[in-house]
């Protein structure tokens, strides 16, 4: 039963990278809040037992939380407040209104009084110009929390195939669970990155046939000739734990079909430029990097929503085919399993993946916190 598991609230949830890692570590997301309906649509598909709340977090009142919780105690709050204002890419406005959402996150911590919280953001949040915003937000944390961080963690060191550095701040209520230390988190990191080959070599290429490629969600069968499948790929192919996954995706997966194998059309000159770009190098005009089978993927970017101009983010070039990677390949590199369903369109799917925390990073951190909860329960 979901309610027998430790309960979390997922704030600024997006498609559910943090929530997925938490679920795999034994938690249940009671509710997920996000203002972006397109990004959050995947949460409803993949977490059918979670209440998704599509609204501005600042508008959720204590009485609304009371109605959502129904007397249940929240064990943890997780979330990554929108980071565009702190990003080292783009306009980086210190007065970006989204920066205020950092404080809104900790206001919810004060309101709900969880046993722990985990907040993540981009490295730019530590830049000198952003210190006042960060310090003001941290001052909202109640004194009963032992705070760890800000601490930099790379998804590569958590078993993912992509480099994605994030700043993590963890708070633990001293009175209700064992403390976690920064040294403990650092010592637990794997530091053995998965290669691009391990992550995606068993995945099918997108259909060149436009009609097949335009199928809703881009379903395709695994390669029939795939051999020497890596442990990483086998893990990604596995069915989800009970209570996770959409019926649509699971029905396809049973028959060896996965989503996100959608073709991106390229002009002939672009195909030629991609072909001439060596693995590990950057294509000179698009500035897209070409992946190397023996390397790892650079950070996958999100692009922007329609409210910010609908700009497409950089998409890496496949190691041996003259095309950008598919949604499913990006998902694998980021650490999302094959049963995880994104969006019928390439654009929103890449926004979901590029905005998300790697589930590998989330699982790594949440598993440590789960152990602390269990230790206190046993004691």
C-alpha positions, 0 to 999 in steps of 0.5 A: 500500500502506498500509504504505508510508505514514507510520504513526500510532497513534490514541489515544482515537480515537473515530469517527476525526476525527483519523484521517481528517484524518491519512489524507487527509494521507497517513498510515496509522492502524496501530491505533486505541485507545478504551475506548468501543465505541459511539464506536469502532464507526465507526472499524472501519467507515470504516478497514477497514485499521486495527486497532481496539483497544477497551480502556483505554489504561492496560492496554496493555502494552509486549508488547502494543504489540510484538505490534501493531507487528510490528517496524514503527516508528511515525512519529506518535501522535495523540489527544485524551484525554477532555476532560470534566473540563477542559470549561467546560461541565458539572461540570468536576471537577478530580479527574475520573479522566479527567483522568489520561488526559492523562498516559497519552497522554504515557506512550505517547509515551515508550513508542513513541518516535514521530517526532512527536506531536499532542495536542488538547483543549478550551480549558479545559485551559488554565484556572488550576485545570487547570494542575497536571494539564497541567504534570504531563503535559507533564513526561512528554515526553522532552527530545528533542522540540521542543514547540509549544504549547499553541496554540489553533486554530479549525476555522473557520480550517481550512476547516470550517463550524463554530466549534470551538476546540481546544488543540493540542500538537505534539512533534517529535523533533529528530533525525528530522524537521524542526521545526515552529513556532507561527508557521508553523501560525498563518500557514497558517490559512485564515481564510475560513469556509465558510457553512452554505449552502455546507455543507448546502444540497444535502442532502435533508430527512429523511423525514416518513414514519416507516417510511422514516426508520427505515431502518438508518443513515437512507439517502436520495438527494441532492436531485434539484434541487440546483444551484449546488453549492458546492466544499465540497459537491462535496468532501464528495460525492467517493469516498474514497481507496483503503483508506478507507470501508465497502463498505455506504456506498460501494455506496449512494454510487455510487447517490446515497444518503447515510446519516444523514438520520434524522428527529427527531420534534418535537411541534407546540408545538416545531415552532411555536417553531422556526418563530418563531425567526429565523435567527441567534437562540436559541429561548427554551425549548430554548436551541437556536440557529437556523442562518443560511444566511450564517453558520457553525455554533456548536460541536456538542456531544456529550452524554454516554454511558450511564455519565454519564446519557445526556444529549442535547446541544444540536442547532442548528435548521435555517435554513429548516425547523422541525427540528433538523439531521440527523446528515448535516448535522451531519457536513457542518458538522463536516467529515466527507465523505458516505461516512463512516458513523456509527451507526444511532441519532441519539444515538450518531451525534451523540455521535461527531460532537460528540466529534470533531476536525474532519477539516479541522483534523486534515488542516491540521495533519497535512499540515504534519507530513507535509511536515516528514517529506518534507523530511527524507526528501529531505534 
